[in-house]
Amino acid sequence: MYDVLIIGCGITGAAAAFQLSRYRLNVAVLERENDVADGTTKANSAILHAGYDPEPGTLMARLNVRGAALAKELCAKLDVPYRQCGSFVLAFSPEEEATLRTLHQRGLDNGVPGLELLTGEQARAMDPNLSSQVTAALWAPTAAICSPWEYCLALAETAVRNGADLRLDTAVTGLERQTEGWLVRTNRGDFRSRYVINAAGVSAQAVHELAAPASFTIHPSRGQYFLLDKSEGDRVGHVIFQCPGPSGKGVLVAPTVHGNLIVGPNADPVPDDDVGTTSDGLAYVRSTALKSVPSVNFRESIRNFAGVRASTDRGDFIIEWGAPGFLDLAGICSPGLTAAPAIAEYAVQLLERDGLALEEKQTFCCQRRRVRFHDLSPAEKARLVEHDPSYGRIICRCETVTEGEILDALRSPIPPRSVDGVKRRVGAGMGRCQGGFCGPRVVEILAREQHISPGAIVQDKAGSWLLAGQTKGGCDHV
């Protein structure tokens, strides 16, 4: 019997597991995919929002500002790439300048520090590649960028190190209320828990309706992106937004913590978790972004991708008891990445008020460090290679990722199970060639270290095999 069982290990579920692992509790996390952060968390804008956009008085407003402060602290403790670069919201007309004034007042009401209204000239002095058509801008110095999948992984790894039980490839198929809690049925057996937290992202409505009558509707919204080469990484120095509209915060142009430039997203309603990209969607992103930064060179695009946001009919985060002992953390769309640690804090408060006894662990460990060979000095690299020659074997030339770093990931609390799992942990395959050089070498290392056939290695999700061979019985993935 678990004390708390969390369904879903995206950023919300990982943050909840992290927060609960501070206490003497028996905690489990069930994730249907073969890795953490394998849904919306790995496919978003990677922005930690300042907090001027949500309507004052909403959960989004309160938890955004608190989450932004916590994220800065957690990224430092857990060695997650983070950069407080600040953001602009641009205006191109008197009507949009009025929107900026509204956002500025919202930010003041929400407690966002440092907000300023600037002229177009002042904004261009800070970011010279902004369009000459910009007439005004809202400056938010506390906005930041991070590595969202590594943020999620760091929280989940820390939870596991502190005793949480993570079950991957485990899909929930049923929920039954019992005298002492909940029976959770899955494709890998049954689990029992006093409390259940629903952090299933786009699937949160379906999970809720396994436990209780329908009370909210998720309307999945797909956003498409361009990721540009590092040659474009300095095109802007801050996160560049346009004025928000009914579909969200709109198309942005922003640097990434890895040195690239990200552009997007649009907002398309989709019937399910459809992460395909379309020519029309990408054309819209491109043309809209050029209004903000006309000099972006889209010929330097190295990858297109899409993520699906869990928008709902409520217009706010849904953090409430769906049934006795069943807590919904649903509708966690933007600014969900920013708010995640504050959402987790609030969830734990609700559990405590409901009767969950919280006793802090004296042994709780909240530190994490990993080797990033590329960032070391020549002397540090030499010492590391002398100690372990595997750090002297470069696997990914674009990002200078070594075999030693991949082996570190494979020996971590949550080892990768796919080529993309390695990419998310150490960056192999994130560069200009997108794995064209290092992909086969990563497959070789995964197969060797896990004692499995190369044919069993997947690109990302279960079933995305890379290799196939012919056996006597026909085609097989061996």
C-alpha positions as CSV (number, residue, x, y, z in Angstrom):
1,M,0.0,0.0,0.0
2,Y,1.4,3.4,-1.1
3,D,0.6,6.6,0.7
4,V,0.5,8.6,-2.5
5,L,0.4,7.3,-6.1
6,I,1.0,9.8,-8.9
7,I,-0.2,9.1,-12.5
8,G,2.0,10.7,-15.0
9,C,5.7,11.8,-14.9
10,G,5.8,14.9,-16.9
11,I,6.9,18.1,-15.2
12,T,3.8,18.2,-12.9
13,G,4.1,14.6,-11.8
14,A,7.8,14.8,-11.3
15,A,7.5,18.0,-9.2
16,A,4.8,16.3,-7.1
17,A,7.1,13.3,-6.6
18,F,10.0,15.5,-5.7
19,Q,8.0,17.4,-3.2
20,L,6.5,14.3,-1.6
21,S,9.9,12.6,-1.4
22,R,10.9,15.2,1.3
23,Y,8.7,13.3,3.7
24,R,8.5,9.8,5.3
25,L,6.0,8.5,2.8
26,N,5.7,5.6,0.5
27,V,5.3,7.3,-3.0
28,A,5.0,5.8,-6.4
29,V,4.8,7.3,-9.9
30,L,3.2,5.5,-12.8
31,E,4.2,6.6,-16.3
32,R,2.8,5.0,-19.4
33,E,5.7,5.8,-21.7
34,N,9.3,4.4,-21.5
35,D,10.7,7.6,-20.1
36,V,9.9,10.6,-18.0
37,A,9.2,14.0,-19.7
38,D,8.0,12.2,-22.9
39,G,4.9,14.2,-23.6
40,T,4.3,18.0,-23.4
41,T,7.3,18.5,-21.2
42,K,9.8,17.6,-23.9
43,A,8.0,19.7,-26.6
44,N,7.4,23.2,-25.5
45,S,9.0,26.7,-25.6
46,A,11.3,26.1,-22.6
47,I,10.2,29.4,-21.1
48,L,9.9,30.2,-17.4
49,H,7.4,33.0,-17.5
50,A,7.6,36.1,-15.4
51,G,3.8,36.0,-14.5
52,Y,2.2,39.1,-16.1
53,D,-0.1,37.2,-18.4
54,P,-2.5,35.2,-16.1
55,E,-5.6,37.0,-14.7
56,P,-5.1,38.2,-11.2
57,G,-6.7,35.9,-8.6
58,T,-6.4,32.7,-10.7
59,L,-4.3,29.7,-9.7
60,M,-2.2,30.4,-12.8
61,A,-1.3,33.9,-11.5
62,R,-0.5,32.8,-8.0
63,L,1.5,29.7,-8.9
64,N,3.3,31.2,-11.8
65,V,5.1,33.8,-9.8
66,R,5.9,31.4,-6.9
67,G,7.0,28.7,-9.4
68,A,9.4,31.0,-11.2
69,A,11.2,31.8,-8.0
70,L,11.3,28.1,-7.0
71,A,12.5,27.1,-10.5
72,K,15.6,29.4,-10.3
73,E,16.5,27.8,-6.9
74,L,15.9,24.2,-8.0
75,C,17.8,24.5,-11.3
76,A,20.8,25.8,-9.3
77,K,20.6,22.9,-6.8
78,L,19.9,20.2,-9.4
79,D,22.4,21.4,-12.1
80,V,19.7,22.1,-14.7
81,P,20.7,24.5,-17.5
82,Y,19.0,27.8,-16.7
83,R,19.4,31.4,-17.9
84,Q,17.5,34.5,-16.6
85,C,17.5,36.4,-19.9
86,G,14.3,38.4,-19.5
87,S,11.5,38.8,-22.0
88,F,9.8,41.4,-24.2
89,V,6.2,41.6,-25.3
90,L,6.1,43.7,-28.4
91,A,3.4,46.2,-29.6
92,F,3.1,47.4,-33.2
93,S,0.1,49.7,-32.9
94,P,-1.7,52.0,-30.4
95,E,-4.2,49.2,-29.7
96,E,-1.4,46.8,-28.8
97,E,0.2,49.4,-26.6
98,A,-3.0,49.4,-24.6
99,T,-2.7,45.6,-24.3
100,L,0.9,46.2,-22.9
101,R,-0.5,48.5,-20.3
102,T,-3.1,45.9,-19.3
103,L,-0.4,43.2,-19.0
104,H,1.8,45.6,-17.0
105,Q,-1.0,46.2,-14.5
106,R,-1.7,42.5,-14.3
107,G,1.9,41.8,-13.6
108,L,1.9,44.4,-10.8
109,D,-1.2,42.8,-9.3
110,N,0.4,39.4,-9.5
111,G,3.6,40.6,-7.8
112,V,5.9,40.3,-10.7
113,P,9.1,42.3,-9.9
114,G,10.9,44.7,-12.3
115,L,8.3,45.2,-15.0
116,E,8.9,48.2,-17.3
117,L,7.1,49.7,-20.2
118,L,9.6,50.7,-22.9
119,T,9.5,52.6,-26.2
120,G,10.4,50.8,-29.4
121,E,13.7,52.6,-29.4
122,Q,14.5,51.5,-25.9
123,A,13.7,47.8,-26.7
124,R,15.8,47.9,-29.9
125,A,18.7,49.3,-27.9
126,M,18.6,46.1,-25.8
127,D,17.9,43.7,-28.7
128,P,19.0,45.4,-31.9
129,N,17.4,42.8,-34.3
130,L,13.8,43.6,-33.2
131,S,11.7,45.0,-36.0
132,S,11.8,48.7,-36.7
133,Q,8.0,48.6,-36.6
134,V,7.9,47.9,-32.9
135,T,6.4,50.9,-31.2
136,A,6.6,49.8,-27.5
137,A,7.5,46.8,-25.4
138,L,6.8,45.3,-21.9
139,W,10.1,44.3,-20.3
140,A,10.1,41.5,-17.7
141,P,13.6,40.9,-16.4
142,T,12.6,37.8,-14.3
143,A,11.6,35.7,-17.3
144,A,14.1,32.8,-17.9
145,I,14.8,29.8,-20.2
146,C,15.8,26.3,-19.1
147,S,16.1,22.8,-20.4
148,P,12.6,21.5,-19.7
149,W,13.2,17.7,-20.1
150,E,16.3,17.9,-17.9
151,Y,14.4,19.9,-15.3
152,C,11.8,17.2,-15.2
153,L,14.4,14.4,-15.2
154,A,16.3,16.1,-12.3
155,L,13.1,16.4,-10.2
156,A,12.2,12.7,-10.9
157,E,15.8,11.5,-10.3
158,T,15.9,13.3,-7.0
159,A,12.6,11.8,-6.0
160,V,13.9,8.3,-6.8
161,R,17.1,8.9,-4.9
162,N,15.0,9.8,-1.9
163,G,12.9,6.7,-2.1
164,A,10.1,7.2,-4.6
165,D,9.1,4.2,-6.8
166,L,9.0,5.0,-10.5
167,R,7.3,2.5,-12.8
168,L,7.7,3.2,-16.5
169,D,5.8,1.6,-19.4
170,T,2.9,1.4,-16.9
171,A,-0.5,2.6,-18.2
172,V,-3.4,3.0,-15.9
173,T,-6.5,1.0,-17.1
174,G,-8.9,1.3,-14.1
175,L,-9.5,3.0,-10.8
176,E,-11.6,1.6,-8.0
177,R,-12.4,3.4,-4.7
178,Q,-11.9,1.1,-1.7
179,T,-12.3,1.4,2.0
180,E,-8.6,2.4,2.7
181,G,-8.0,4.2,-0.6
182,W,-7.7,3.3,-4.2
183,L,-7.1,0.2,-6.3
184,V,-5.2,1.3,-9.4
185,R,-5.3,-1.2,-12.3
186,T,-2.5,-1.1,-14.9
187,N,-1.1,-3.1,-17.8
188,R,1.5,-4.3,-15.4
189,G,-0.6,-5.3,-12.4
190,D,-2.5,-3.6,-9.6
191,F,-1.4,-1.0,-7.1
192,R,-3.1,0.2,-3.9
193,S,-2.7,3.7,-2.5
194,R,-4.3,5.9,0.1
195,Y,-4.2,8.9,-2.3
196,V,-4.0,9.2,-6.0
197,I,-2.7,12.3,-7.9
198,N,-3.8,12.7,-11.5
199,A,-1.0,14.4,-13.3
200,A,-1.6,12.7,-16.7
201,G,-1.4,15.8,-18.9
202,V,-3.4,15.6,-22.1
203,S,-4.9,12.3,-20.7
204,A,-6.0,13.8,-17.4
205,Q,-9.6,13.9,-18.4
206,A,-9.6,10.2,-19.3
207,V,-7.9,9.4,-16.0
208,H,-10.3,11.5,-14.0
209,E,-13.3,9.8,-15.6
210,L,-11.9,6.4,-14.5
211,A,-12.4,7.6,-10.9
212,A,-15.3,10.1,-11.0
213,P,-18.0,11.6,-13.2
214,A,-16.9,14.1,-15.9
215,S,-16.3,17.6,-14.5
216,F,-13.9,19.2,-17.1
217,T,-13.0,18.8,-20.8
218,I,-9.5,18.9,-22.2
219,H,-9.2,20.4,-25.7
220,P,-5.8,19.4,-26.9
221,S,-3.9,22.2,-28.7
222,R,-0.9,21.5,-30.9
223,G,1.9,24.0,-31.2
224,Q,4.6,23.7,-33.9
225,Y,8.2,24.9,-33.7
226,F,11.4,25.5,-35.6
227,L,14.7,24.8,-33.9
228,L,17.5,26.7,-35.6
229,D,21.2,26.0,-35.6
230,K,23.6,27.6,-33.2
231,S,24.6,30.0,-35.9
232,E,21.3,31.7,-35.2
233,G,21.5,31.4,-31.4
234,D,22.6,35.0,-30.9
235,R,19.9,36.5,-33.2
236,V,18.1,37.7,-30.0
237,G,19.3,37.9,-26.5
238,H,15.9,37.8,-24.8
239,V,12.5,35.9,-25.2
240,I,10.5,37.9,-27.7
241,F,6.7,37.6,-27.6
242,Q,4.0,39.4,-29.5
243,C,0.8,40.5,-27.8
244,P,-1.2,37.5,-26.6
245,G,-4.5,36.6,-28.3
246,P,-7.4,34.2,-27.7
247,S,-5.2,31.2,-28.6
248,G,-2.4,31.9,-26.1
249,K,0.9,33.8,-25.9
250,G,1.5,33.5,-29.6
251,V,4.6,32.9,-31.7
252,L,7.9,33.7,-29.9
253,V,11.5,34.0,-30.9
254,A,13.9,33.0,-28.1
255,P,17.4,31.7,-27.4
256,T,17.8,28.3,-25.8
257,V,20.1,27.3,-23.0
258,H,21.9,25.0,-25.5
259,G,22.8,27.9,-27.8
260,N,20.1,27.5,-30.5
261,L,17.2,29.6,-31.5
262,I,13.6,28.4,-31.0
263,V,10.7,29.9,-33.0
264,G,7.0,29.0,-32.4
265,P,4.4,27.9,-31.6
266,N,1.1,28.2,-33.4
267,A,-2.1,26.8,-31.9
268,D,-4.1,24.1,-33.7
269,P,-6.9,22.1,-32.1
270,V,-6.3,18.4,-32.5
271,P,-8.5,15.5,-31.5
272,D,-5.8,13.7,-29.5
273,D,-2.0,13.7,-28.8
274,D,-1.1,14.4,-32.5
275,V,2.4,15.8,-32.6
276,G,2.8,15.8,-36.4
277,T,3.9,19.0,-38.1
278,T,2.2,20.6,-41.1
279,S,3.4,22.9,-43.9
280,D,0.6,25.3,-43.2
281,G,1.3,25.4,-39.5
282,L,5.1,26.0,-40.0
283,A,4.5,28.6,-42.6
284,Y,2.3,30.5,-40.2
285,V,5.0,30.3,-37.5
286,R,7.6,31.5,-39.9
287,S,5.7,34.5,-41.2
288,T,4.5,35.6,-37.8
289,A,7.9,35.4,-36.2
290,L,9.4,37.5,-39.0
291,K,7.1,40.3,-37.9
292,S,9.1,40.5,-34.6
293,V,12.6,39.7,-35.8
294,P,12.8,40.1,-39.6
295,S,16.4,38.9,-39.9
296,V,15.8,35.3,-38.6
297,N,17.4,33.0,-41.2
298,F,15.0,30.0,-41.4
299,R,17.5,28.2,-43.8
300,E,19.4,27.4,-40.6
301,S,16.5,25.2,-39.3
302,I,17.8,21.9,-38.1
303,R,14.5,20.4,-36.8
304,N,10.8,20.9,-36.7
305,F,8.6,19.5,-33.9
306,A,5.3,19.9,-32.2
307,G,3.9,19.5,-28.7
308,V,0.3,19.2,-27.5
309,R,-1.0,21.4,-24.7
310,A,-3.7,20.3,-22.3
311,S,-6.1,23.3,-22.7
312,T,-9.4,22.9,-20.9
313,D,-12.9,24.5,-20.7
314,R,-12.0,26.1,-17.4
315,G,-9.4,28.7,-18.4
316,D,-7.3,28.0,-15.3
317,F,-5.3,25.2,-13.7
318,I,-7.6,22.5,-12.2
319,I,-6.2,21.6,-8.8
320,E,-9.0,20.0,-6.8
321,W,-10.4,16.9,-5.3
322,G,-12.1,14.9,-8.1
323,A,-13.2,12.3,-5.6
324,P,-12.3,11.4,-2.0
325,G,-8.6,10.8,-2.0
326,F,-8.3,11.5,-5.7
327,L,-6.6,14.9,-6.5
328,D,-6.7,16.3,-10.0
329,L,-3.7,18.3,-11.3
330,A,-5.2,18.9,-14.7
331,G,-5.3,21.6,-17.4
332,I,-1.6,22.4,-16.7
333,C,-1.0,24.3,-19.9
334,S,1.2,27.4,-20.1
335,P,2.6,28.5,-17.6
336,G,2.7,24.9,-16.4
337,L,6.4,24.4,-16.8
338,T,7.0,27.6,-14.7
339,A,4.4,26.8,-12.1
340,A,5.2,23.1,-11.6
341,P,7.1,23.3,-8.3
342,A,4.5,25.7,-6.8
343,I,1.7,23.3,-8.0
344,A,3.5,20.5,-6.2
345,E,3.7,22.6,-3.0
346,Y,0.0,23.4,-3.2
347,A,-0.9,19.7,-3.9
348,V,1.0,18.6,-0.8
349,Q,-0.8,21.3,1.3
350,L,-4.1,19.9,0.1
351,L,-3.1,16.3,1.0
352,E,-2.0,17.4,4.4
353,R,-5.3,19.2,5.1
354,D,-7.0,16.0,4.1
355,G,-5.2,14.1,6.7
356,L,-1.9,12.9,5.2
357,A,0.7,13.1,7.9
358,L,3.9,14.8,6.8
359,E,7.2,14.1,8.6
360,E,10.2,15.5,7.0
361,K,13.2,13.2,6.3
362,Q,16.4,14.2,7.9
363,T,18.2,12.4,5.1
364,F,16.5,14.2,2.2
365,C,19.1,15.0,-0.5
366,C,18.5,17.9,-2.9
367,Q,21.7,18.0,-4.9
368,R,22.6,16.8,-8.3
369,R,25.6,17.2,-10.6
370,R,26.6,15.8,-13.9
371,V,29.6,16.0,-16.1
372,R,29.3,18.2,-19.2
373,F,32.6,17.6,-21.0
374,H,32.1,20.4,-23.5
375,D,32.0,23.0,-20.7
376,L,35.2,21.9,-18.9
377,S,38.5,23.7,-19.1
378,P,41.4,21.9,-21.0
379,A,43.0,21.0,-17.7
380,E,39.7,19.6,-16.2
381,K,39.2,17.6,-19.4
382,A,42.7,16.1,-19.2
383,R,42.3,15.1,-15.5
384,L,38.9,13.5,-16.2
385,V,40.2,11.5,-19.2
386,E,43.2,10.4,-17.2
387,H,40.9,9.1,-14.4
388,D,38.4,7.5,-16.9
389,P,39.4,7.1,-20.6
390,S,35.8,6.8,-21.7
391,Y,35.5,10.6,-21.4
392,G,38.1,10.8,-24.1
393,R,36.0,9.1,-26.7
394,I,33.8,11.7,-28.5
395,I,30.5,10.1,-29.6
396,C,28.6,13.2,-30.7
397,R,30.8,15.6,-32.6
398,C,28.3,18.4,-32.9
399,E,27.8,18.8,-29.2
400,T,31.1,17.2,-28.0
401,V,29.4,14.5,-26.0
402,T,31.6,11.7,-24.7
403,E,31.0,8.0,-24.1
404,G,31.7,8.7,-20.4
405,E,28.7,11.0,-20.2
406,I,26.4,8.4,-21.9
407,L,27.7,5.8,-19.4
408,D,26.9,8.1,-16.6
409,A,23.3,8.4,-17.8
410,L,23.0,4.7,-18.1
411,R,24.1,4.3,-14.5
412,S,21.8,7.1,-13.2
413,P,18.6,6.5,-11.1
414,I,16.5,6.7,-14.3
415,P,18.6,5.3,-17.1
416,P,17.6,6.0,-20.7
417,R,15.8,3.3,-22.7
418,S,16.0,4.9,-26.1
419,V,18.3,6.9,-28.4
420,D,16.2,10.0,-27.7
421,G,16.4,9.2,-24.0
422,V,20.2,9.5,-24.3
423,K,19.7,12.8,-26.3
424,R,17.6,14.3,-23.6
425,R,20.1,13.4,-20.8
426,V,23.4,14.3,-22.4
427,G,22.7,16.1,-25.7
428,A,24.0,13.5,-28.1
429,G,22.0,14.0,-31.4
430,M,20.9,17.6,-30.6
431,G,23.4,19.3,-32.9
432,R,23.4,20.3,-36.6
433,C,23.4,16.7,-37.9
434,Q,20.6,15.6,-35.6
435,G,22.2,12.3,-34.8
436,G,23.3,11.4,-38.3
437,F,26.9,10.8,-37.0
438,C,26.4,9.7,-33.4
439,G,23.1,7.8,-33.7
440,P,24.6,4.4,-34.7
441,R,27.2,4.8,-32.0
442,V,24.6,5.5,-29.4
443,V,22.7,2.4,-30.4
444,E,25.9,0.4,-30.1
445,I,26.5,1.7,-26.5
446,L,22.9,1.1,-25.5
447,A,22.9,-2.5,-26.7
448,R,26.3,-3.3,-25.2
449,E,25.6,-1.8,-21.8
450,Q,22.0,-3.2,-21.5
451,H,23.0,-6.6,-22.9
452,I,20.3,-6.6,-25.6
453,S,20.3,-6.8,-29.4
454,P,20.7,-3.6,-31.4
455,G,17.4,-4.5,-33.0
456,A,15.7,-4.0,-29.7
457,I,16.8,-0.4,-29.4
458,V,14.1,2.2,-30.1
459,Q,14.4,5.8,-31.2
460,D,12.0,7.1,-28.6
461,K,8.6,5.6,-27.6
462,A,8.0,1.9,-27.4
463,G,7.7,0.4,-30.9
464,S,9.9,3.1,-32.7
465,W,12.5,0.5,-33.7
466,L,15.5,1.6,-35.8
467,L,16.6,-1.8,-37.1
468,A,14.9,-4.8,-38.5
469,G,16.3,-8.2,-39.6
470,Q,15.0,-11.3,-41.4
471,T,14.6,-14.5,-39.4
472,K,13.2,-17.9,-40.5
473,G,9.8,-16.9,-39.2
474,G,9.7,-13.6,-41.2
475,C,10.6,-10.0,-40.3
476,D,11.7,-9.4,-36.7
477,H,13.3,-6.6,-34.8
478,V,16.5,-8.5,-34.0
